Every structure is written in structure tokens, then in C-alpha cells.
């Protein structure tokens, strides 16, 4: 089932999920999670991928602040700040986690955070 922008309405959605959708989604999650480590190795250590994104589009921490950028742009440019951690958004306050950040400011750093 494809969910396009017009599926969502204020206060709800256009229709209920089809019968069996939740079970199929959970089955996919189980299947997908068994391969996450392999997928990450295939991408993160791939020399072609690294050649295309490492050192590309570098944005400094100062530029990120001046331009009002946030989220991965902020964390990939050496700024250890995440609104979810600071404001305990939703259930984030229930978990013990560290803000993932990199200092390089390039496309690889944004991928890693």
C-alpha cells in the first residue's frame, strides 16, 4: 500500500490499514533487521561510496549556525546538540543515549550521524 501525501488528514488518515498490513510490516522488520549489519558494511566501507562523499560539501560549525541549519547538518559539523536530547521529546527521555556527531562537516559525516 502506497501512502501518498493526500492519505493523511488533520485528525487522522483517509482509511484504515488493509487487513494483514501490520503483520506483513512486522515480518519485514524481522527480515530486514537480520541484515542491517551486512547492509551497513556494504555501504559504509564501500570505496566507491566513500570516494563520492568523503570531503564533499564541507560545512563548518560556524556556517551551520549562521545559516540556521539543524539536525544532521549541525551534528556532522562538530556541534554536539540534538533537540530530542535537550527537550526529551516524546519518549527520548526514557533512553540513555549519546548524541551522534562528527567534526568533518562533509557528506560522509552527515551520513554517519
C-alpha positions as a Python dict, from the first residue, in 0.01 Angstrom:
ca = {
    (1, 'X'): (0, 0, 0),
    (2, 'X'): (143, 335, -100),
    (3, 'X'): (67, 625, 129),
    (4, 'X'): (74, 946, -67),
    (5, 'X'): (50, 1297, 76),
    (6, 'X'): (-327, 1300, 36),
    (7, 'X'): (-368, 991, 258),
    (8, 'X'): (-309, 1196, 574),
    (9, 'X'): (-569, 1440, 704),
    (10, 'X'): (-585, 1665, 1008),
    (11, 'X'): (-702, 1437, 1284),
    (12, 'X'): (-638, 1111, 1105),
    (13, 'X'): (-599, 933, 776),
    (14, 'X'): (-818, 861, 475),
    (15, 'X'): (-875, 492, 552),
    (16, 'X'): (-784, 214, 790),
    (17, 'X'): (-486, -4, 711),
    (18, 'X'): (-569, -307, 497),
    (19, 'X'): (-622, -639, 675),
    (20, 'X'): (-286, -807, 743),
    (21, 'X'): (-77, -495, 685),
    (22, 'X'): (61, -481, 1040),
    (23, 'X'): (164, -848, 1036),
    (24, 'X'): (337, -805, 699),
    (25, 'X'): (517, -496, 827),
    (26, 'X'): (639, -677, 1138),
    (27, 'X'): (754, -971, 926),
    (28, 'X'): (952, -733, 706),
    (29, 'X'): (1111, -570, 1012),
    (30, 'X'): (1224, -910, 1139),
    (31, 'X'): (1368, -993, 797),
    (32, 'X'): (1535, -655, 749),
    (33, 'X'): (1694, -639, 1094),
    (34, 'X'): (1884, -962, 1033),
    (35, 'X'): (2074, -791, 750),
    (36, 'X'): (2133, -442, 890),
    (37, 'X'): (2494, -510, 988),
    (38, 'X'): (2567, -652, 644),
    (39, 'X'): (2395, -361, 470),
    (40, 'X'): (2594, -114, 676),
    (41, 'X'): (2923, -287, 591),
    (42, 'X'): (2835, -289, 222),
    (43, 'X'): (2765, 83, 218),
    (44, 'X'): (2984, 240, 486),
    (45, 'X'): (3305, 64, 383),
    (46, 'X'): (3240, 71, 10),
    (47, 'X'): (3534, 252, -157),
    (48, 'X'): (3315, 385, -439),
    (49, 'X'): (3066, 528, -191),
    (50, 'X'): (3344, 679, 21),
    (51, 'X'): (3513, 833, -282),
    (52, 'X'): (3190, 1005, -378),
    (53, 'X'): (3103, 1154, -39),
    (54, 'X'): (3417, 1191, 173),
    (55, 'X'): (3539, 1551, 176),
    (56, 'X'): (3245, 1668, -35),
    (57, 'X'): (3027, 1969, 52),
    (58, 'X'): (3205, 2060, 373),
    (59, 'X'): (3007, 2292, 600),
    (60, 'X'): (3172, 2431, 913),
    (61, 'X'): (3007, 2459, 1252),
    (62, 'X'): (3008, 2837, 1220),
    (63, 'X'): (2835, 2820, 881),
    (64, 'X'): (2575, 2578, 1015),
    (65, 'X'): (2486, 2818, 1296),
    (66, 'X'): (2486, 3125, 1070),
    (67, 'X'): (2266, 2956, 811),
    (68, 'X'): (2021, 2819, 1069),
    (69, 'X'): (2078, 2457, 972),
    (70, 'X'): (1987, 2176, 1207),
    (71, 'X'): (1981, 1802, 1272),
    (72, 'X'): (2243, 1604, 1069),
    (73, 'X'): (2391, 1922, 925),
    (74, 'X'): (2451, 2052, 1277),
    (75, 'X'): (2580, 1727, 1426),
    (76, 'X'): (2802, 1649, 1127),
    (77, 'X'): (2977, 1984, 1162),
    (78, 'X'): (3107, 1928, 1513),
    (79, 'X'): (2816, 2056, 1720),
    (80, 'X'): (2702, 1800, 1978),
    (81, 'X'): (2340, 1910, 2009),
    (82, 'X'): (2011, 1735, 1942),
    (83, 'X'): (1671, 1878, 2028),
    (84, 'X'): (1541, 1532, 2117),
    (85, 'X'): (1810, 1502, 2384),
    (86, 'X'): (1775, 1857, 2515),
    (87, 'X'): (1395, 1870, 2537),
    (88, 'X'): (1331, 1498, 2600),
    (89, 'X'): (1094, 1493, 2303),
    (90, 'X'): (836, 1211, 2309),
    (91, 'X'): (995, 905, 2474),
    (92, 'X'): (1358, 1008, 2415),
    (93, 'X'): (1393, 1097, 2783),
    (94, 'X'): (1338, 732, 2874),
    (95, 'X'): (1654, 620, 2693),
    (96, 'X'): (2019, 661, 2778),
    (97, 'X'): (2182, 769, 2454),
    (98, 'X'): (2457, 993, 2327),
    (99, 'X'): (2425, 1248, 2050),
    (100, 'X'): (2599, 1109, 1743),
    (101, 'X'): (2825, 1370, 1590),
    (102, 'X'): (3121, 1412, 1361),
    (103, 'X'): (3355, 1706, 1318),
    (104, 'X'): (3440, 1685, 948),
    (105, 'X'): (3126, 1858, 819),
    (106, 'X'): (3126, 1668, 489),
    (107, 'X'): (2869, 1441, 325),
    (108, 'X'): (3022, 1133, 489),
    (109, 'X'): (2982, 1291, 832),
    (110, 'X'): (2617, 1366, 758),
    (111, 'X'): (2564, 1004, 652),
    (112, 'X'): (2729, 876, 970),
    (113, 'X'): (2521, 1086, 1208),
}
